[in-house]
Amino acid sequence: ARQGVRAFSSAGDLKLEKKPERIKHFKIYRYNPDKGGKPTMVDFPVNLNECGPMVLDALIKIKNEQDSTLTFRRSCREGICGSCSMNIDGSNTLACLAHIDDKPTTTIYPLPHMHIVKDLVPDMNNFYEQYKSIKPWLQRKDANPDGKETLQSKEDRAKLDGMYECILCACCSAACPSYWWNTEKYLGPAVLQQAFRWIDDSRDQATKERLEQLDDTFKLFRCHTIMNCSKTCPKHLNPGKAIAKIKSKVIAMH
Amino acid sequence: MFSSQLKPRCFGIVQKSIQSQRIPQRSLIETRRFISDYIEQQEKKGRPLSPHVTAYRFPVVAISSVTNRITGVALTGGLYGIGALALVGLDVPSFMQYIGTSSIGPMAKFVVTFPLIYHYFGAVRHTYWDLQPESLLNKEVEMSSYILFGASGAVSVIASVL
């Protein structure tokens, strides 16, 4: 219909109004590894009346219409894959779940204190290696009684609720000042919550080893209950609480 | 039926797709070495670090946490400072008396009482969190931060005018 307005430009009696423009500015962090130099902030005006409701819609619109070199990760557009995690107006969330608000400007940074590959794309390899290091799989020492499924009561299964839903978007870890200052040695809230997911799983038989692995100065105990993690989690999980529970268990082990 | 389609003519394409799927796998021992060299490797690639304290909007809980640290450092520094001054011969009790009764008395007292009381109440809160992890919920910890600031501010003011 909008493209059709030009076709009616000769028909003077038709009262076709152009749709009002609602312009919002998006200030986006840019860094080009091929050019090098310092990262910059670039302003992009977007007509919200021609844009979807989420920040990811705006990013895609900018990439399509204004600057096709704008680089960011995205996949599911529904908050389940964890690709589009970034810092929007000061908080870490998924761009596909962050509504565009009415303020005149929105500022978009990549996840804080991460090494940047390009524009809004951080290097996630350290995060993934740390996740691997906690052995995120079921560890059994003996076979099941009747050789079939490892059974679990409803109550035991309920203990995993609020932890198994983690999509490893890294919003929480990238929000943790302790993780900023000790990226290599502190595991961070996402990985620790998953460590607890396996520690608290009644079917797992390596609980003692899992707790012993975390029992040093850095891996677990750099957490100072700042609680930035739980505040920022886009899936409304609570890694801070999970970490406090691991601490209780590790201390009880002594 | 499918395997019969892998005739020599298509064989080259199959081979190429298997090769392109060769993803580097790391053992768990290599993982540890990878992590320890990580920052060095990233900086070698010239990658900048994304903004953190300049870009993040800190919730009040985080502010209360960093205030706890700052007051802790201030208390330690103050203690060492007083100790050092006493070591070089300053008569600390009468010096404190002099400042306390002067015109800047209440303000100077506040500078001492606030770190003490805030850090103490902060430690109480921390102990409660450690003993009752189930209390760590977003709304509750946010409320506790406002209460912490308010209560320690109030008690410090009262202590410094008494």
Interface residues (C-beta under 8 A of the other chain):
Chain A: Y29 Y31 P33 G36 K38 P39 N87 D89 G90 S91 T107 Y109 P110 L111 P112 H113 M114 H115 I116 V117 P122 D123 N125 N126 E129 Q130 K132 S133 K135 A175 P177 W180 T183 E184 H224 T225 I226 M227 N228 S230 K231 N238 G240 K241 A244 K245 K247 S248
Chain B: R26 L28 T31 R32 F34 I35 S36 Y38 I39 Q42 E43 K45 G46 R47 P48 L49 S50 P51 H52 V53 A55 Y56 R57 F58 P59 V61 A62 S65 V66 R69 H126 W129 D130 P133 E134 L136 L137 N138 V141
